[in-house]
């Protein structure tokens, strides 16, 4: 049985997601459909990449991930079938693949787009149709032409400097915690350090990273690494988004005192 995941910015208030699922269920192959999220911010492929990156490795190898977030309308309508970290993805060529993995695809094919009619509902007419071909036993190479001109995007990466890491808020969770693009592994570039200040406003900073916001009293703020490894800021039982004046794009800086920085990786 093949696991097929769906990620889109379509929402669940009308028929679109059901239409995609109905198309996929036309296959004779046994499949298991899993919704990752349909609440991606409209056209925001960076948000989609953050969500998919946080969970696709938890699915069995060989899973097929369909991503219906168009993103950059200034580019050609290039829809790709790619093999990344033993998973298959069908996604638009926006830079999404470079955001979810540092590894280049093992193979990548450009899917055909049959006229402007296909672009009215590409998740169904392009993505789901290509998925049907795979599920029905067609070889990936028969579904498109070899493709190497992948868009590269590193918007999710924090900047590592000699004595600091500079990142930014990339997401606000339903609990109004804020998620940054600073990953736990970014701190590995710094050896042992005496203190670390996490600056989130001009005059405000944390001087400790907790395990979770449950480690502080109710109403207190804390920063911690989430389950996906990215630094979060939250208020225990509160709203960090509004109370700490946090918003997407806001810069967060980790400043180290007397770090032993590995300049080979910085």
N, C-alpha and C positions, 0 to 999 in steps of 0.2 A: 504494500500500500504506500502510495506516495503522499507525503504531506505537502499541501499547497497553501501558502499563506497569502493574505491580502492586506495591503496597506494603501490607503488612499486619503484624499481630502474631500471625499464625496459626502461625508456625514451619513446618517442613517434615517433621515426624515422622509426619504422618498424611495423610488424603485431602483435606483442605479446599482446599489450593491447587490440586491437580489438578482438583477438582470445578469450581472457578471457571474454570480454563483450558478445561476441556471445554465448559462453557457458552459461553464466548466463541468457541470454534472451531466452533460451530454456524452462525455467520454464513457467508454465501456470499461475503462481501467478503474480499479478500486482506488479512491482517493479520500483524504481527510482534509477538509477545508478548515483553516484557522484564520480568524480575523486578528491581525496584530493591532491595527487601529484604522478607523475611518474619520478620526478627528484631527488629522494633520491640518495645520493652518493652510489656507488656500494657496496653492502654487509654491509652497515653502519646502523645497526638496532638502534643505539643510535640516529642518525639523524632522522630515521623514527619515533622513539618514541617521539622526541621533536616536530615534525610536527603534528603527530596525537594527542598528548596530548594537543596541542594548540587549537584544534577545535572539538574533538569528542563529547564533552559535549554540543556543539551547535546544534547537530543533535537530532531528536526526540528519546526519550527512546524506546528501542527495535530495534534500528538500528543495522545493521550487517556490521562490518568493516573487510575487507579482506586486509591483509598485506603480500605482496610478497617480503620480504627482508630477505634473508637467514642468513646473519651474520656469526656466528661462525661455520666454517666448521669442527672444531675439535670435535664438539659434534655429538651425534646421530641425525638422521633426525626425530625429534619429532615435529609433527605439531599438534597444539592444537585448540580445540573449547572451548572457555571460556566465562563466563558471568561476566562482570565487570561494576559496577556502572550502572546497568540496560541497558547495551549495550552488544552486542555479538561480539566477536572477533575470527577470525581464523588467526593464526599466528604461526610462528616457536618458539620453546621453547629456546629463547636466553637470556631472562631477560627482554624482551620488556614489558611484562605486569606489572612487578614491577616498570618500569620506568614511566609508564603513570598513575599509581594510587597507593596510599599507602594501598588501601583496597585489601585483598585477593579475588580471584574470588569466586563468589557464588557457581559456579560449574565449573568443567573443565574436558574435555574428550580428550584422546589421539586418534588421527585419524589414521586409518590404512594406511600403505604405501605398495602398491602392486607392489613390485619389483623395480629394479633400473630404469625401464622405466619411472616410475612416477616422478623420481627426475630430469628428463631432463627439465621439465617445471612445477614445483610444484604449481605455482599459478593457473595454469589451471587444472592440473591432480589431485591435492589433494585439494587445497583450494576451487576452484570454484565448484568442484564436491560435496564437503561437503556442500557448500552453497546451491547448487541445492537441496540437500536432505532436508535441513531446509525449504527452500522456498516452497517445494512441500508437506510440512506438517509432515515430519518425526520428531520424538522426538530427542532432542540432545543426549540422552542416547543411542539411537539406532545407532548412527553414530560412536561411539568410546567407549573406555573403561575408567572408572574413573581414574583420574590422579592427583597426588599430588606433584610430584617431580619437582616443578617449579624452574627454574633458577632464582636467585635473582641478581639484578644489581642495584647499587646506583650511577652510574657514573654521573648522572645529578644533584646530590645533592652537594651543597656547604658545606664547613667545617665551623662550627660556633665555635669560640673560645671565650676566656674571654673578649677580647677587640677588636676583629676583625672578619671579615668573609672572608674566602679565597675561591674563585671560579676560574673558567677558561672560556676562550672563547670556545664555543661549536659549533658556526655556523657563517658563513658570509652570509649576506642577498644579494639578487640581487642588492640592492642599496649600497652595500659595508659597511653597518653598521655591527658591530660585536655584537653578542648575547652571553651573559654569562649564566652560570647556577645559578646565584644569583637571587633569587626570592624576590619579595616585602615582602612576609610574613617572610622571614629570618630576616628582620630588626625588626620584632615584638618581637624577642627575646631580643632586647635591648630596655630599657625604654627610658626616655628622655636623649638626649645627646646634648652637646653644638656644636660640629663640627663632621663632617665625611669627611675623605679624601679617595678618590677612586684612588688607585695607579695602574697605567696601564703600566708604564715603570719604570726603576730604579729611575729616578729623576723626573718623571712627574706624576702629579696627578690632579684630579678634587676636588674642595671643595664644590660642589653643585650638587644636582640631579635635573634636569629640568623636565618639563612636556613632552617636545619633543625637537628635535634639531631646531625646528622653533622658539624656545624662544631665540636663539642666532643669531648674525649677520651671513650673508652668509659667508662661509669659516671658521667659528669658530667651534670648537669641543664641544661636550656636551655629558653627560651621562643622561639616562632617563629610566624609566620603559616602556617596550613595552606593547601592548595590551594584551599579554599573561602573563604579570606580571614579566617577566624576564628583568634584567638590560641590556641595550644596550649602546653602544658607537658609536656615529656617527659624521659626519661633515656635517653641513648644506650646501648642494650642492656640497659636496666633497666626497673623498674616504678615510674613516677611516682605511680600511684594509691596504692600502699601506702607506698612509701619517703618520699614527701613529704606523706603524710597528706592526700591530696586526695580529695574525694568530690563528688558532684553536689549543687549548692546552695551550695557553699562560695564565699565572696566573694573576688574578685580585684580589686585596685585598682592602677591606673596613676597615679602621681604625677609631675607635671611640674615642673621647676625653671625659673622665669622664663618661662612660656609666653606666647606672643602669641595669646590665645584669640579666636576669631571669635565674639563674643557674639550675632551675628545668627543663628547656627546652634546655639548651645549652650542 
